[in-house]
Each structure stands twice: as C-alpha cells, then as structure tokens.
Amino acid sequence: MGCRLAHDVPRELEALPPRPELHALAMPRHGRGEIHDVLLEGQRLPGLRLLRIYVPAPEFRGEAPLPVLLLNDGHKAFEPANHRQVPAFHQSGTLQFHRVMDGLLCTGTLPPAVVCAVATHAGSRADQYVPVRTRFGDTEFGGGGDAYLELLEHEVLPAMAARLRGLTLATTAAQRILVGTSIGGIAALYGALTRPQVFGGAIALSPSAWVGDGFLTRLAQANGAVGARIAADIGDGERAPIRDHCRQLFTVLAERGAGRVLADEVPGRHHEDSWRQRLPRLLQHVLGGQPAPPPAPPGA
C-alpha cells in the first residue's frame, strides 16, 4: 500500500473503493488524529459557537508550522448523526474530514494540517456567509459575511492558538485556508478574494455562485489578479442554472489566477457524500502533495 504506517486491511474494507476516509478505518489508532472541542463566546457575531479542531497524530506532524484550514458548516465536518447505528464504513451525511485527512497522511499524499470546523447558527447561516443582502424567492438574507471573516481572523484563530499551545500553527496567509460547501463555499471564496493578506487560499465545493445574481463573479472581474490559491468544483449532477453560474465564476478565476486556480466541473452532486469524494483533489491543489485525478462517476 505504500503507507507511512504499517497496517493490515480488514476483510470488510477490501471490497470497498480505495478512498482515504475508508483507508483511515484500517489505520492503527495511534496514527489517527485527535479532535479538540472549544466553546467560543463570539463578540463580532454574538453567541456561543462550537469549534471542533482536528490535529494530526504526532507521527505525521513534522517540524514545520502546521497550515490551518477553517471549515464552514462545522456541524457536518466529522461524524454523522447516525454513527452509533451504522458501521463506520457505511456512514454518510458528513465530510468525515478527520478520516479524509488521516487517510491522505498515511499514504503520504498530503502534508499535515490542522482543521478547525466552525459551527454556525442554523437560523443565521446564510446571513453570516453571504456579504451582500440578496433575495431568493420571498426570502431575503446576507449582509454578515465581512463580520464572519472578522470573527475567523480575530476570534477563531486566537482561540485555536490558545487551545493548541503545544503546537506551532502557521501564521502566514498562504497557509491559512478557508473551506466551504454550497453557501459556505461562497464565504470561503469571498474571504480569499477580498482578504488574501489574511486568508491565502480557499476550497469551495459546489459554491452558490448564483447568490446575488453572480455578485462574486462580478467581484472577481473587478478585482483583477487573484493572489490566493483556490480550488473549486461543481458537480455535473447539479441543476443547470447553478452549473452555469459556477462556470462563469470559474472562468474568471482561472483567467486571473495564473495557475493558482483549479476550478472545474466534475462528476458529482450537491451532497456531503459527493463532496467528501471530491475533497482530496482540492486539498492537494491548495496544500500541495501528490496530484489526484478527478473523482470517477458513480459505479465506475
């Protein structure tokens, strides 16, 4: 297997596709990362907010400062709600980010990084992730996107550093990466486009580029060169208008990214199980590591 940690593969996993989150289930426990929980009392956006912080196992940390990934929609980052009733290798509904990281680290296809899953308040999620007031049908939302980025920079990052005092976290913009899916992907891209001196990279899966009738595309056009390293994709199983908006955004980003941007349409749909399979390729583009091909169509 070429793994950095020696281990066997249980029989029930041998017949399953070779994916990092499944690979992680075969790893010895001492090679798996740990998750720290922190309750943050927000000031810029008032209210309690749970931070769940994944830290790689000591075997993989190395000596260099660890890059930091800030993940939106933290409630869907790690274990699914049904994890006690369903075998681990059949679980769905979340990114299982910790297992993806463990599996990629074991195979040596990704450098180590810390992942902070930032919980959101369900009733104000769209308000906090979208920086402009916009409308979808009869619902108006958005306007808090800049305050959310301020929260990440001035409250979440210091809270992480305080909790992980024994680790050296990277402080350069290039090693602070925003990660999001759907509307959370818009927040990630917006942060990297408007604050590249703070957040030097973004990963966006199925970003809601339709928001504000393509406001992010217009912003990217007006901003000129893209200084951040960006990886984004849209699934070919999503609705045509959503894909069209993403294509327009991706074209602008690629034109202005000078090789720093990976943005394309891939097999997939608007769901955590699909995003989880697409995640490794985007992580490798932003963090470095062995390049991975696009995900195969279902059943391939």
Long-range contacts (C-beta under 8 A, 24 or more apart in sequence): 1-107, 2-107, 2-108, 3-27, 3-106, 3-107, 3-108, 4-59, 4-60, 4-105, 4-106, 4-107, 4-108, 5-31, 5-59, 5-106, 7-31, 7-106, 12-87, 12-89, 13-89, 16-89, 19-103, 19-277, 20-99, 20-100, 20-101, 20-102, 20-103, 20-104, 20-107, 20-109, 20-280, 21-96, 21-99, 21-100, 21-103, 21-276, 22-89, 22-99, 22-103, 23-102, 23-103, 23-106, 23-107, 24-98, 24-99, 24-100, 24-102, 24-103, 24-106, 25-88, 25-89, 25-99, 27-102, 27-103, 27-106, 30-57, 30-59, 31-57, 31-59, 31-60, 31-102, 31-106, 32-57, 32-98, 32-102, 33-57, 33-98, 33-101, 33-102, 33-105, 35-78, 35-98, 36-163, 36-164, 38-159, 38-160, 38-163, 40-155, 40-156, 40-159, 42-151, 42-155, 43-151, 43-155, 44-147, 44-148, 44-150, 44-151, 44-154, 44-155, 45-128, 45-144, 45-147, 45-148, 45-151, 47-121, 49-118, 49-119, 49-120, 49-121, 50-74, 50-75, 50-119, 51-116, 51-117, 51-118, 51-119, 51-156, 51-159, 51-160, 51-163, 52-77, 52-78, 52-116, 52-117, 52-119, 53-114, 53-115, 53-116, 53-117, 53-160, 53-163, 53-164, 54-78, 54-97, 54-98, 54-101, 54-114, 54-115, 54-116, 54-117, 55-114, 55-164, 55-167, 56-101, 56-102, 56-105, 56-112, 56-113, 56-114, 57-102, 57-105, 60-105, 60-106, 60-112, 61-112, 61-167, 62-111, 62-112, 64-168, 65-168, 65-169, 65-170, 65-171, 65-175, 66-112, 66-113, 66-114, 66-167, 66-168, 66-169, 66-170, 67-111, 67-112, 67-113, 67-114, 67-170, 67-175, 67-176, 67-177, 67-287, 68-113, 68-114, 68-116, 68-157, 68-160, 68-169, 68-170, 68-175, 68-176, 68-177, 69-113, 69-114, 69-115, 69-116, 69-177, 69-178, 69-179, 69-203, 70-116, 70-118, 70-152, 70-156, 70-157, 70-176, 70-177, 70-178, 70-179, 70-199, 71-95, 71-97, 71-115, 71-116, 71-117, 71-118, 71-179, 71-180, 72-118, 72-120, 72-129, 72-178, 72-179, 72-180, 72-181, 72-184, 72-185, 72-187, 72-188, 73-117, 73-120, 73-125, 73-180, 73-181, 73-182, 73-184, 74-116, 74-117, 74-118, 74-119, 74-120, 75-117, 75-119, 75-120, 76-272, 77-115, 77-117, 78-117, 92-272, 92-273, 93-272, 93-273, 94-272, 94-276, 95-181, 95-272, 95-275, 95-276, 95-279, 96-276, 97-279, 100-276, 100-279, 100-280, 100-283, 104-280, 104-283, 104-284, 104-289, 108-290, 109-280, 109-284, 109-289, 109-290, 109-292, 110-280, 110-283, 110-284, 110-287, 110-288, 110-289, 111-287, 111-288, 111-289, 113-177, 113-287, 114-160, 114-164, 114-167, 114-169, 115-179, 116-156, 116-160, 118-152, 118-156, 125-183, 126-183, 128-187, 129-180, 129-183, 129-184, 129-186, 129-187, 130-183, 130-186, 130-187, 130-211, 130-212, 131-190, 132-211, 132-212, 132-215, 134-211, 134-212, 134-213, 134-215, 142-211, 142-212, 145-186, 145-187, 145-190, 148-187, 149-187, 149-190, 149-191, 149-194, 149-195, 149-198, 149-199, 152-178, 152-191, 152-199, 153-195, 153-198, 153-199, 172-200, 173-197, 173-198, 173-199, 173-200, 174-200, 174-201, 174-229, 175-200, 175-201, 176-200, 176-201, 177-201, 177-202, 177-203, 177-286, 177-287, 178-202, 178-203, 179-203, 179-204, 180-204, 180-205, 180-207, 181-205, 181-206, 181-207, 181-272, 181-275, 182-206, 182-207, 182-208, 182-270, 183-208, 183-211, 185-232, 186-211, 186-216, 189-216, 189-230, 189-232, 189-249, 190-216, 190-219, 192-228, 192-230, 193-219, 193-220, 193-223, 193-226, 193-228, 194-219, 194-223, 196-227, 196-228, 199-228, 200-227, 200-228, 200-229, 201-228, 201-229, 201-230, 201-231, 201-286, 202-228, 202-229, 202-230, 202-231, 202-232, 202-286, 203-230, 203-231, 203-232, 203-279, 203-282, 203-283, 203-286, 204-230, 204-231, 204-232, 204-233, 205-232, 205-233, 205-275, 205-278, 205-279, 205-282, 206-233, 206-234, 206-235, 206-238, 206-242, 206-246, 206-268, 206-270, 206-275, 207-232, 207-234, 207-246, 207-249, 208-242, 209-242, 209-245, 209-246, 209-248, 209-249, 210-241, 210-242, 210-245, 214-245, 214-248, 214-249, 216-249, 217-245, 217-248, 217-249, 217-252, 220-249, 220-252, 220-253, 220-256, 221-252, 223-256, 224-256, 225-256, 225-257, 225-258, 226-253, 226-256, 226-257, 226-258, 226-260, 226-261, 227-260, 228-260, 229-260, 229-261, 229-285, 229-286, 230-257, 230-260, 230-261, 230-262, 230-263, 230-286, 231-261, 231-262, 231-263, 231-281, 231-282, 231-283, 231-285, 231-286, 232-261, 232-262, 232-263, 232-282, 233-263, 233-264, 233-265, 233-266, 233-268, 233-278, 233-282, 234-264, 234-265, 234-266, 234-268, 235-265, 235-266, 235-267, 235-268, 235-269, 235-270, 235-274, 235-278, 236-265, 236-266, 236-267, 236-268, 237-267, 237-268, 237-269, 237-270, 237-274, 238-268, 238-269, 238-270, 242-270, 264-294, 266-294, 266-295, 267-294, 267-295, 267-296, 267-297, 267-298, 268-295
